[in-house]
Amino acid sequence: MQYPNRRLYNRVNFLRPILIIIDPQVSINGRLRDISTKAAFVEMKYNVYLKRDDELKFKIQMDNEDPESVIEGNARISRIAPGEGLAIYFFDLSAAQTKQLEQLVASNSSNGY
């Protein structure tokens, strides 16, 4: 039996570090496993007492050579997979950040699923 793809937005494999900022004193390094223009899955071993619907900030360094090349914004946790990581849903992104995400997904779409 085949199940229909329930996702509205194409996801692409994208292995890159991400910084999750819970509050000004607490941040966690994770690794993106996949990303779309609206959401991402962050691999991390520990969830540091996070729960579904918690809000956080994120920073994705796009180019190691260019510290200005960062996608950052706000996200909400949509799912927690214990021992694996968490799914986040982006919200309240600027037009420039949204455009960067769209370009990122489009440029990596050959790796999508």
C-alpha positions as CSV (number, residue, x, y, z in Angstrom):
1,M,0.0,0.0,0.0
2,Q,1.4,3.4,-0.9
3,Y,0.7,6.4,1.3
4,P,0.3,9.9,-0.3
5,N,3.0,12.5,0.5
6,R,1.3,14.7,3.2
7,R,3.9,17.4,3.0
8,L,3.0,20.6,1.2
9,Y,6.6,21.8,0.7
10,N,9.4,19.9,-0.8
11,R,12.1,18.8,1.6
12,V,15.8,18.4,0.6
13,N,18.6,16.6,2.3
14,F,20.8,19.3,3.8
15,L,23.5,18.3,6.3
16,R,24.7,21.5,7.9
17,P,25.2,22.8,11.5
18,I,22.4,24.8,13.1
19,L,22.4,26.8,16.3
20,I,19.2,26.5,18.3
21,I,18.8,29.5,20.7
22,I,16.4,28.8,23.5
23,D,17.0,32.0,25.4
24,P,19.9,34.5,25.6
25,Q,21.9,32.2,28.0
26,V,21.0,28.8,26.4
27,S,21.9,27.6,22.9
28,I,22.4,24.2,21.5
29,N,24.4,23.0,18.5
30,G,22.6,20.6,16.2
31,R,22.8,19.4,12.6
32,L,20.1,19.8,10.0
33,R,19.1,16.6,8.4
34,D,16.6,18.1,5.9
35,I,15.0,21.4,5.2
36,S,12.1,22.9,3.3
37,T,11.0,26.5,2.9
38,K,8.7,26.1,6.0
39,A,10.4,23.5,8.3
40,A,13.5,21.5,9.1
41,F,14.6,18.4,11.1
42,V,17.4,19.1,13.5
43,E,19.5,16.1,14.7
44,M,20.5,16.4,18.3
45,K,20.9,13.8,21.0
46,Y,19.3,15.8,23.8
47,N,16.3,18.0,23.8
48,V,17.2,19.9,27.0
49,Y,13.6,19.8,28.3
50,L,12.1,21.2,25.2
51,K,8.5,20.3,24.3
52,R,6.2,20.6,21.4
53,D,5.1,24.1,20.5
54,D,8.1,25.7,22.3
55,E,9.4,28.7,20.4
56,L,13.1,29.3,19.7
57,K,15.5,31.1,17.5
58,F,17.8,29.5,15.0
59,K,20.9,30.3,13.0
60,I,22.2,28.4,10.0
61,Q,25.7,29.3,8.8
62,M,25.4,28.9,5.0
63,D,29.0,29.5,4.0
64,N,32.0,28.7,6.4
65,E,34.1,31.3,4.5
66,D,31.5,34.1,4.9
67,P,30.3,34.8,8.4
68,E,27.6,37.2,7.0
69,S,26.0,34.3,5.1
70,V,23.5,33.3,7.8
71,I,19.8,32.3,7.7
72,E,18.2,33.1,11.0
73,G,14.8,33.5,12.4
74,N,12.1,32.1,14.7
75,A,10.8,28.6,14.8
76,R,8.4,26.5,16.8
77,I,8.9,22.8,17.7
78,S,6.4,20.7,15.9
79,R,7.7,17.2,16.8
80,I,10.3,15.7,19.1
81,A,11.9,12.3,18.2
82,P,13.7,11.2,21.4
83,G,17.3,10.3,20.8
84,E,17.1,11.7,17.2
85,G,16.2,15.3,17.3
86,L,13.3,17.7,16.6
87,A,11.2,19.0,13.8
88,I,10.9,22.8,13.7
89,Y,8.4,25.0,11.8
90,F,9.7,28.4,10.7
91,F,7.6,31.5,11.4
92,D,8.0,35.3,11.4
93,L,10.9,35.3,8.9
94,S,11.8,38.4,7.0
95,A,11.3,38.5,3.3
96,A,15.1,38.3,2.8
97,Q,15.4,35.2,5.0
98,T,12.4,33.5,3.2
99,K,14.0,34.2,-0.1
100,Q,17.3,32.7,1.1
101,L,15.4,29.5,2.2
102,E,13.7,29.3,-1.1
103,Q,17.0,29.6,-3.0
104,L,18.6,27.0,-0.7
105,V,15.8,24.5,-1.3
106,A,15.7,25.1,-5.0
107,S,19.5,24.7,-5.3
108,N,19.4,21.4,-3.4
109,S,16.2,20.0,-4.9
110,S,18.0,17.2,-6.7
111,N,18.5,15.7,-3.3
112,G,14.9,16.1,-2.2
113,Y,12.3,13.5,-1.4
